[in-house]
Amino acid sequence: MTTLRFPLRAASLPALAGRVQVPSYDPRGLRTGIVHFGVGAFHRSHQAMYLDRLMNLGAAHDWAICGVGVLPGDARVRDVLRDQDHLYTLVTHAPDGRSEARVIGAIHDYLFAPDDPEAVCERLAHPATRIVSLTVTEGGYSLNNATGEFDPAGDVLHDLQPGAVPRSVFGFLTEGLRRRRARGLPPFTVMSCDNIQGNGHVTRRVLTAFARRQDPDLADWIAREVAFPNSMVDRITPVTTPAMREELERDYGVQDAWPVIAESFTQWVLEDHFTCGRPPLEDAGVQIVPDVEAYELMKLRLLNAAHQAMSYPALLEGFQFVHEVCQQPRYAQFLLDYMALEAQPTLHPVPGIDLRAYQQQLIERFSNPAILDTLARLIVDGSERIPKFLLPVAREQAARIQAGQGGELRRCVFVVAAWSAYVAQAAERGETLVDVRAAELTRAAQADAVTPGAFLDQPDLFGDLSRTPAFVQAYLDARAALRDHGPHAALEALTGPVPTQEPA
């Protein structure tokens, strides 16, 4: 415990140097090369951290980040970063209890788009901007989950109106690229860091579809000239709480209005496909590969899908924290069975990865009590996550069953049934469901209680699965088990006997 307290500012770095790791470079001397949309906790624990690591090696000082926020809630990010000279603290916790704190200086500037959309457009059009990266969540791509096609709504639809001043990420990207083309500048690379299979391909499809509705020639130029590398990013990063801020101040003497807390594990696998060059990210530990698909599928269908798989049955039982759930032997076994029996058969071989060891490592990571990750965080916009993480596994396994090849999907379907039961329970208790489709989900879950299977009658979510006999029958069985026996007994019936001792 320390008694001295220092507000996080550039001027405070010398005083903090003996307490936390601080940049070995002068953050004020950086030059912007990357514009990033969506400066949330994950971006700051991951991409910005890698660039900071690289800058501490004496490289990439002209690849600093200019963050951009387009949502009303991003005003707080603007204010905190401005007050702290764009610095923040990253605290990481390892499963063995070790912790580390470092000040990150890779964010050089921040623009809040509603304040000055023209400033964002001009930053995108500036010759120094060579990469534009995105962490705008799975729901930020205006895609229909069932068809995978461009489906504009909200601010994206607004931006398609003639003469509209951009409000959305894709509106800004298109305008920035339009200006670069008109000025004879090469296009920037668009680098998605969101949890979407083929995130580069998806971003290309959405951006060209958006641009085509405004200017078909521009869309053709984007499709021909812009690079969209695929990537896989991985680091569990919970929501920062007041207690975490107080702990940072107490243990390290740093007064940071919005620090970032994360696990010690981190991974970034990135395709080497860039229009205007890139920083030497491999020197900071990024895996640069020719094809990222195998890594993407591994992470989405194991880690991300397992997050969904644990959340809904555990919430029905009254759990709150991820580590509490994964320290329960029956939940650990349920997740391991899902990964080994249902998800792994749908994956490709992953270079350099032992998939069984990776699955065991996931349980250890999930069980880390220092992270304090909440189930509530994991289910935000579940209607965007489950169709991307879990349903592809169910779809492939259902096809195997239909072809007589012995597929297994009971655990996938149990999660969907628990999802329906949780939505109905939340409505009954008057709790707010944080989901872009909250109203539709609630109506479907309430109908499901009267007519089992009605929850599947949401074509934008389930597509052809709602008409697939193996999936529908497994859903009816799981829903009945939850109704008749409750989540605890229904889960035990799936897992069978498990060791009584808790995992280490």
Phi, psi and omega in degrees: 000138180244148181264336179277141180235137180229124173294140183286111178213165176300321181292340182273350187302318178300321180289330182276348188301329180275356185250320179225165173288134179236160180301137175278353178252168176269108182303333181287345181264006181284162174234140185285132173231345183234133169254129183238126175266124176099061181277078175257192182298320184294314178303320183285335177274348190236273186301312180296326178295317179297319179293321176299318178300318180293318179295327176293342176273000179092013183241168168063028181289349174257019177242027179294163187259134163254112179283151176227133174244137180245347183263152180305322181294343180288350177300327179292322176301314178305312185293316182295312181296320179298316182291337184251023181055033179065018177265155172204165181254135174250122178247125180245146181235128177268157178301334180276005176099351179286142179232156180214140179235137177214146176271130182258131182241014188284342177274118187263335185202166178211133178241127175264107191305319179299335176293318188202080181300330179296323179298323178293315180301317181289327176295320177296325182276353183291138181303332181288340179282112184244341176225137169240119184249159187224132158228085186247016179073163182299331182274002185269011188250007176052047179249144169281123186295332181277320185262338184076011183263159178300129185219079188291145176204167174058228183295330178295317178296320176303316185292344178276353179285144181303130177076008183292139171281128186302143172237330187261163178303314185286332171296316179293316179302315181296316180294320178298317179291325177300315180294321179295317179298316181296331182266004179074023180265147175292152180285153172283161171281141174253116188241102177281136174241027181266160184278074179225134178297129182062046188301327176292316178298318180296315180298318177299315182297316182291315184294318179291325176295319177298308183297326182296329179286342177260317188202098183302325179294319177297319179299319178296320178296317178299313181298328184274324193251335188271137175269139179229078182294140171281153179209158171235126182237144186208114167192120179290123186225100182285172175291136178286131180250162175305323179297325178292320177296318179295322179294320177298316180293319182291318187275329187238351180077018182257123174264100184237122183290339180208070175289170178241133178247136181209166172287164180287330180294139173208145178210140175218117178246126192222135176285141182273077184218097186224144183279315188238036180083177181203160172291159180284068188298333179299332178290343178259006176103005177283137177274110178266120187226160177284336183212122187261358190304315183298321179291320179300309182299319178304310185289315183294316188271346175257291184294302185295318178293324178296324174303315178292321184297322181281330195294310190288313175297323181292321177296323177298331179273352178098009176289157180238321187250146181299315185296327178296320181293312187283349172276355174274122184304323183290326177288319177301317179293320177302314181293318178296321178294317177303312184294315186284319188268331185247312184281311187303322178297345179266000184265162171266159171303138183250117183304126176080005184241127169271107188296324178295317178295322178298320180294317177297321179297324178299317179298319177297318180294316180296332185275000183292111185288340182288340184284326180053041177285141185255149173296327180300323178293321186291335184261003175301128182053049177302332179290346172266334186272311183301316178297336182266331186259313191259317185295328175300325176295312179300321182295316179293320180291323177297322178296323179293319178298314182297328180273004180073027183256012171074040178292164181227125181219012186297325182286318174305312185289326175301321179295318178297319178295320177294326176300310179300315181296321180293318179299317178295320179295318179298319179295320180296326181271357181075022180274148180280128176265117184272091184202140180295339179248031186306314183295315181294318179298317181296315178300317181293320180293321178292322176293327181297328180293333180267316181237093182307132183102348181296334180298333181283349182278056176228084188301331180292341179260313191258340179054229184286349179297329180292349178244011181264114188306316183297320180291314183296315181295319178297324178294314180299320179295316181293319180296320179294321179296318178295318181292318188275330188238346181087164186295323183298306182291323179296321178291318179298324179295329178284320187274331186074193180298138177229160179301145182280335182281149178283148178296147181293000000 
